Amino acid sequence: MASRKKSTFQRLNGERLNRKQRRELERRLGSEDPGLEIVHRNVAGIDVGNESHFVAVPPGRDSQPVQEFGSWTADLERMVEWLKACGIEMVVMQSTGVYWTALYDVLEARGFKICLANARHTKNLPGRKSDVQESQWLMKLHTYGLLCDSFHPPDEIRALRSLWRLRDRHVKEAARAVQHMQKALITMNVQLSNAISDITGVTGQAILREILIGERDPWKLAKLRDWRIKATEEEIARSLEGNWRDDMLFELRQAVEAYDFIQQQMAACDQRLKRLLEALPARPVAEREAEAGAAEANQRSQRRGSRQKNTPGFDLKEELKRICGVDLTRIDGIDVMTTQTFVAEVGTDMSRWATEHHFASWLTLTPNRDVSGGKVVRQEPRKSKSRVAAALRTAACTLLRSQSYLGARYRALRARLGAPKAIKAMARYLACLMYRMLKYGQAYVDRGTQHFEQKRAQRELSSLQRKAAALGYQLVQPASA
């Protein structure tokens, strides 16, 4: 695959500028004629807002090169006609909240090329604070090829992403409803949560609903205990002896009803999620099961594939395997929910990123470095709200006790770098593995803890040999007994 074309900014100045070069470029851009090569001539800049949008076109295209349009649909159509009349072919705007979405859809439907720029990459020069100047500034930057387009998934992935984010909000709301139940119970000194670990399970829900019906006898309530509960009936009965206050019972009823409603909402989301996944095309299964270790990897994948608390009610794992062409859950630490988050946010087409290093950088799993004079003058983590990066960090944390190659690698990184850096480094490695599997159709086979320890021993031996040679010594292996 051909590498992505570099912008003029990157071609003229390299991947990064030092502080002096950056100030010089800002000074040149502030002038009327920066002396840079024009890359895009028919460009318009749009400053997106809630009530209105300011649009700037190149001088000479209209008597009023900057105009304001409302955010309602009729004005968006009028904006499109004006841009067509001005000979505009490409539009650049910032991803401001959700206000850009409707405008993006209208422009995309009318055939415009759209550059959705990250606001961090369009920082203004001092003094440029108005909406008019902001739109002109965006147009000027993109005219000289200084902005890069943000990732925007296709329509089917966008629909999947919106639904999965909605379902995630339902899961969080259900958790708040459970906390509300626990608060009402504890206020009445009903310590049910101390006897059973999950009040949303079979036993907990049966007891709560009997309480709401009017049952107050703790021993009768304890009879509803499921055989899998470790606590005895006496322990449960003692925990159910409380002061039944009417106000707290009303609050408990409200929390239970809210929880039931959220569960209905999640069930509706699961049905729609299933239809969206079934509509996605299947990728050819290019995965070749390696003979060595394949059976063990499959068993481990099946253990991880057991249904969790908040997973959808259908076979999500098989659907994801059909869509991806590979089984991403074979990677240690990656479960079905992490895979679904990855697919919903990114999709399955990895051609958008030239290499796995570009992909990890896009996920903000690499540090931000400032280089001056060939030296790193500053290195700091980049802030991001990427849901994929957060899911991969959570997956990396689960590797602490994993008896696998990835588990051994994470424990070694944790001992050497500390927990925060090790989690981020391991999340980056997991992202690279998922990138390779999706792009090349490779199967993941665990090489085991022993393989990692052997490689680490070899690296340490090589390091000792180099240090000894630098001091004029030579390592000699002792004769075996």
C-alpha positions in Angstrom: 0.0 0.0 0.0 1.3 3.4 -0.9 2.2 5.6 2.0 0.0 8.6 2.7 0.9 11.8 0.9 2.7 14.3 3.1 1.4 17.8 3.4 3.5 20.8 2.4 4.1 21.5 6.1 5.7 18.0 6.5 7.6 18.1 3.3 9.2 21.5 3.8 9.8 21.3 7.5 10.0 17.6 8.4 7.8 15.8 10.8 8.4 18.3 13.6 9.7 21.8 14.0 11.7 23.2 16.8 10.6 26.2 18.7 12.6 28.7 16.6 11.3 27.2 13.3 7.8 27.2 14.6 7.9 30.9 15.5 9.3 31.7 12.1 6.5 29.8 10.4 3.9 31.6 12.4 5.5 35.0 11.5 5.4 34.0 7.8 1.7 32.9 8.0 0.8 36.2 9.6 1.9 38.1 6.6 -0.2 38.6 3.5 2.1 36.5 1.3 3.8 33.7 3.3 5.8 32.6 0.3 4.6 29.0 0.6 3.4 26.8 -2.2 -0.3 26.8 -2.8 -1.7 23.3 -2.5 -5.4 23.9 -2.5 -6.8 26.8 -4.5 -10.6 26.4 -4.2 -10.8 26.2 -0.4 -13.3 27.7 2.0 -12.9 27.9 5.7 -15.9 27.5 8.1 -16.0 28.5 11.7 -18.6 26.2 13.2 -21.0 27.5 15.9 -24.2 26.6 17.6 -26.5 29.3 16.1 -24.5 30.2 13.0 -21.5 29.4 10.9 -19.0 31.9 9.4 -17.7 31.0 6.0 -14.7 32.5 4.3 -13.8 32.1 0.6 -10.7 33.4 -1.2 -10.7 37.1 -2.1 -12.1 37.9 -5.5 -14.7 35.1 -5.5 -17.4 37.4 -4.1 -17.9 41.0 -3.1 -18.3 39.7 0.5 -15.7 36.9 0.9 -16.9 36.2 4.5 -20.5 35.6 5.2 -22.6 34.3 8.1 -25.2 31.5 7.7 -27.6 30.1 10.2 -27.5 26.6 11.5 -31.0 25.6 10.2 -31.3 23.4 7.2 -32.5 26.1 4.8 -29.5 28.3 5.5 -27.1 25.3 5.2 -28.6 24.7 1.7 -28.1 28.5 0.9 -24.5 28.2 2.1 -23.9 25.2 -0.3 -25.3 27.2 -3.2 -23.1 30.2 -2.4 -20.0 27.9 -2.2 -20.9 26.4 -5.5 -21.2 29.9 -7.1 -17.8 30.8 -5.7 -16.2 27.8 -7.3 -15.3 26.1 -4.0 -14.3 22.4 -4.2 -12.9 21.8 -0.7 -14.1 22.9 2.7 -12.1 22.9 6.0 -13.7 23.2 9.4 -13.0 22.2 13.0 -14.6 19.3 14.8 -16.5 21.5 17.3 -18.7 19.5 19.6 -21.5 17.9 17.6 -22.4 21.2 15.8 -20.3 20.2 12.7 -22.2 16.9 12.1 -25.2 18.3 10.3 -23.1 20.6 8.2 -20.7 17.8 7.3 -23.6 15.6 6.1 -25.0 18.4 3.9 -21.6 19.2 2.4 -20.8 15.6 1.8 -24.1 14.9 0.1 -23.4 17.8 -2.3 -20.0 16.5 -3.4 -17.6 18.8 -1.5 -14.3 17.5 -0.3 -14.2 18.1 3.5 -11.2 18.4 5.8 -12.3 18.0 9.4 -9.4 19.5 11.3 -8.4 18.9 14.9 -8.7 22.1 16.9 -5.3 21.5 18.4 -3.7 21.8 14.9 -5.3 25.1 14.1 -4.1 27.3 17.0 -4.4 30.9 16.1 -1.8 33.6 16.2 -2.0 36.2 18.9 -4.9 38.6 18.2 -7.0 36.3 16.0 -10.1 35.9 18.3 -13.1 36.7 16.2 -15.2 34.2 14.2 -14.6 36.0 11.0 -10.8 35.8 11.4 -11.1 32.2 12.5 -12.7 31.1 9.3 -10.2 33.1 7.2 -7.4 31.5 9.3 -8.6 28.0 8.6 -8.9 28.8 4.9 -5.4 30.2 4.8 -3.9 27.2 6.6 -5.5 24.6 4.3 -4.6 26.7 1.2 -1.0 26.0 1.9 -1.6 22.4 2.9 -0.9 22.8 6.6 -3.8 20.9 7.9 -4.5 17.1 8.0 -7.9 15.5 7.8 -9.3 13.8 10.9 -10.4 10.1 10.8 -14.0 9.8 9.8 -15.4 6.2 9.6 -17.9 5.2 6.9 -21.6 5.4 7.4 -22.1 1.9 8.6 -19.4 2.2 11.2 -20.8 5.6 12.3 -24.2 4.0 13.0 -22.5 1.2 14.9 -20.4 3.7 16.9 -23.4 5.8 17.9 -25.4 2.8 19.0 -22.5 1.3 21.0 -21.9 4.6 22.7 -25.6 4.8 23.6 -25.5 1.3 25.0 -22.4 2.3 27.1 -24.4 5.2 28.6 -27.2 2.8 29.5 -24.7 0.5 31.2 -23.4 3.4 33.3 -26.9 4.5 34.2 -27.8 1.0 35.3 -24.7 1.1 37.6 -26.0 4.3 39.1 -29.4 2.7 39.6 -27.7 -0.2 41.5 -25.9 2.3 43.7 -29.2 4.0 44.4 -30.7 0.6 45.5 -27.7 0.0 47.8 -28.0 3.4 49.3 -31.7 2.9 50.1 -31.1 -0.5 51.7 -28.2 0.7 53.8 -30.2 3.6 55.0 -32.8 1.1 56.3 -29.8 -0.9 57.8 -30.6 -3.8 55.4 -27.1 -5.0 54.8 -27.9 -7.3 51.9 -24.8 -6.2 49.9 -22.6 -7.6 52.6 -24.1 -11.1 52.3 -24.2 -11.4 48.6 -21.8 -9.8 46.1 -24.3 -8.7 43.5 -27.8 -7.5 44.3 -28.7 -7.6 40.6 -28.2 -11.3 40.5 -31.0 -14.0 40.8 -31.0 -13.9 44.6 -30.7 -10.2 45.0 -33.5 -9.3 42.6 -35.8 -12.0 44.0 -35.4 -10.6 47.5 -35.8 -6.9 46.4 -39.0 -7.6 44.5 -40.5 -9.5 47.5 -39.6 -6.6 49.7 -41.4 -4.2 47.4 -44.5 -6.5 47.3 -44.6 -6.3 51.1 -42.7 -9.2 52.6 -40.8 -8.2 55.7 -39.9 -11.5 57.4 -36.2 -11.9 56.9 -36.3 -15.7 57.2 -38.8 -16.0 54.4 -36.8 -13.7 52.3 -33.7 -15.8 53.0 -35.5 -18.8 51.6 -35.1 -17.2 48.1 -31.4 -17.8 48.3 -29.9 -19.5 45.2 -27.9 -22.6 45.8 -24.8 -20.9 44.3 -24.7 -18.3 47.0 -21.9 -18.9 49.5 -23.6 -17.1 52.3 -25.9 -19.2 54.5 -29.6 -18.6 55.0 -29.0 -17.4 58.5 -26.4 -14.9 57.4 -28.8 -13.5 54.7 -31.6 -13.4 57.2 -29.6 -11.4 59.7 -28.6 -9.0 57.0 -32.2 -8.4 56.2 -33.3 -7.2 59.7 -33.8 -3.5 59.2 -36.1 -0.6 59.9 -38.5 -0.4 57.0 -39.0 3.3 56.4 -41.7 4.3 54.0 -39.6 7.0 52.4 -36.7 4.7 51.7 -39.0 1.9 50.4 -40.4 4.5 47.9 -36.9 5.4 46.9 -36.0 1.7 46.6 -39.0 1.2 44.3 -38.0 4.1 42.1 -34.5 2.7 41.8 -35.7 -0.8 40.9 -38.1 0.6 38.3 -35.4 2.8 36.8 -33.1 -0.3 36.6 -35.8 -2.3 34.9 -36.4 0.4 32.4 -32.7 0.7 31.6 -32.5 -3.1 31.1 -35.3 -2.7 28.5 -33.4 0.0 26.8 -30.3 -2.1 26.6 -32.3 -5.0 25.2 -33.6 -2.8 22.5 -30.1 -1.6 21.7 -28.9 -5.3 21.5 -31.6 -6.1 19.0 -30.6 -3.1 16.8 -26.9 -3.9 17.3 -27.5 -7.4 16.0 -29.2 -6.1 12.9 -26.4 -3.6 12.2 -23.7 -6.2 12.7 -25.5 -8.6 10.4 -25.7 -6.0 7.7 -21.9 -5.5 7.7 -20.0 -7.5 5.0 -18.0 -10.6 6.1 -14.3 -10.5 5.5 -12.6 -13.5 4.0 -11.1 -15.7 6.8 -7.4 -15.4 6.0 -6.5 -16.7 9.5 -4.4 -19.9 9.5 -4.4 -21.8 12.7 -0.8 -22.6 13.6 -0.3 -26.2 14.8 1.9 -25.4 17.7 -0.2 -24.1 20.6 -3.4 -23.7 18.6 -5.4 -26.0 20.9 -4.3 -24.3 24.0 -5.1 -20.8 22.5 -8.6 -21.9 21.6 -9.3 -23.2 25.1 -8.1 -20.0 26.6 -10.2 -18.0 24.1 -13.3 -20.1 25.0 -12.7 -19.4 28.7 -12.5 -15.7 28.0 -15.6 -15.9 25.8 -18.0 -16.8 28.6 -20.8 -14.3 28.8 -20.1 -11.4 31.1 -22.5 -9.2 33.0 -23.2 -6.5 30.4 -22.5 -8.3 27.1 -25.3 -8.4 24.5 -27.7 -11.3 24.6 -26.6 -12.8 21.3 -23.4 -14.4 20.1 -21.4 -11.3 19.6 -18.1 -13.1 19.4 -19.1 -15.0 16.3 -20.4 -11.9 14.6 -17.2 -10.0 15.3 -15.1 -12.9 14.0 -17.2 -12.9 10.7 -16.8 -9.2 10.3 -13.1 -9.0 11.1 -12.0 -12.3 9.5 -9.9 -13.1 12.5 -10.6 -13.8 16.2 -9.2 -10.8 18.1 -10.2 -12.4 21.4 -7.4 -14.9 21.1 -5.1 -12.1 22.2 -4.6 -12.3 26.0 -6.5 -9.5 27.7 -8.8 -8.7 24.8 -12.3 -9.8 25.4 -15.5 -9.5 23.4 -16.5 -6.1 24.8 -13.0 -4.7 24.0 -13.2 -6.1 20.5 -16.6 -4.6 19.9 -15.4 -1.2 21.2 -12.5 -1.4 18.8 -14.7 -2.2 15.8 -17.3 0.3 16.6 -14.8 3.2 17.0 -12.3 2.3 14.3 -13.8 -0.3 12.0 -12.0 -3.1 10.3 -10.2 -1.3 7.5 -6.6 -0.5 8.6 -5.5 1.0 5.3 -6.2 4.5 6.7 -2.9 4.1 8.7 0.3 3.3 6.9 1.9 1.4 9.7 1.1 0.1 13.1 3.2 2.9 14.5 1.0 5.5 12.9 -2.0 3.7 14.3 -0.6 3.7 17.9 0.2 7.4 17.5 -3.3 8.2 16.4 -4.6 6.4 19.5 -2.3 8.7 21.6 -0.5 5.7 23.0 2.8 7.2 22.2 4.5 10.2 24.0 4.6 13.7 22.6 8.2 14.7 22.0 9.7 18.1 21.2 13.1 17.8 19.5 15.5 20.8 19.2 19.1 20.4 17.9 18.7 16.7 17.7 17.9 16.4 21.4 14.6 15.7 23.1 13.9 18.8 25.1 10.5 17.7 26.3 8.5 14.5 26.4 5.1 14.3 27.9 2.0 12.1 27.5 -0.8 13.4 25.2 -4.2 13.8 26.7 -7.0 12.0 24.8 -10.5 10.8 25.2 -10.1 7.9 22.9 -12.4 5.1 23.9 -10.2 2.5 22.1 -7.1 3.6 24.1 -9.1 3.5 27.3 -10.3 0.0 26.5 -6.8 -1.2 25.6 -5.4 0.2 28.9 -8.1 -1.8 30.8 -7.1 -4.9 28.8 -3.5 -4.3 29.7 -4.2 -4.2 33.4 -5.8 -7.7 33.2 -2.4 -9.2 32.1 -0.8 -8.9 35.6 -1.5 -12.5 36.5 -1.8 -14.0 33.0 0.5 -17.0 32.4 1.2 -16.1 28.8 3.8 -14.3 26.7 1.9 -11.0 27.0 1.6 -11.5 30.8 5.3 -12.0 31.2 6.0 -9.0 29.0 3.7 -6.8 31.0 5.2 -7.9 34.4 8.7 -7.2 33.0 7.7 -3.7 31.9 5.9 -3.0 35.2 9.0 -4.0 37.2 11.2 -1.8 35.0 9.0 1.3 34.3 6.3 1.3 36.9 2.6 0.6 36.5 1.4 3.8 34.6 4.1 3.6 31.9 3.8 -0.2 31.7 0.1 0.0 31.2 0.4 2.5 28.3 3.3 0.6 26.7 1.3 -2.7 26.9 -1.8 -1.0 25.5 0.3 0.2 22.5 1.5 -3.3 22.0 -2.0 -4.7 22.0 -3.1 -2.1 19.5 -0.2 -3.1 17.2 -1.2 -6.8 17.5 -4.8 -6.0 16.6 -3.6 -3.9 13.7 -1.5 -6.7 12.3 -4.3 -9.2 12.6 -6.9 -7.0 10.8 -4.5 -5.8 8.1 -2.7 -9.0 7.3 -5.2 -11.7 8.5 -2.7 -13.2 10.8 -3.7 -15.5 13.6 -2.4 -14.8 17.1 -0.7 -17.8 18.9 0.6 -17.3 22.4 4.3 -18.2 22.6 4.2 -18.7 26.3 6.0 -17.3 29.4 9.0 -19.5 28.9 9.7 -18.0 25.4 9.7 -14.5 26.8 12.0 -15.4 29.6 14.4 -17.1 27.2 14.5 -14.0 25.0 15.0 -11.7 28.0 17.9 -13.9 29.2 19.5 -13.7 25.7 19.2 -9.9 25.7 20.8 -9.7 29.1 23.6 -12.0 28.1 24.3 -9.9 25.0 24.3 -6.7 27.0 26.8 -8.2 29.5 29.0 -9.3 26.6 29.1 -5.8 25.1 29.9 -4.2 28.5 32.7 -6.7 29.1 34.1 -6.1 25.6 34.1 -2.4 26.2 36.2 -2.9 29.3 38.6 -5.3 27.6 37.2 -8.4 29.2 35.6 -11.5 27.8 32.8 -13.6 29.4 33.6 -17.2 29.8 30.9 -19.8 30.4 31.9 -22.1 33.4 32.5 -25.7 32.6 29.5 -27.9 33.3 29.9 -30.2 36.3 
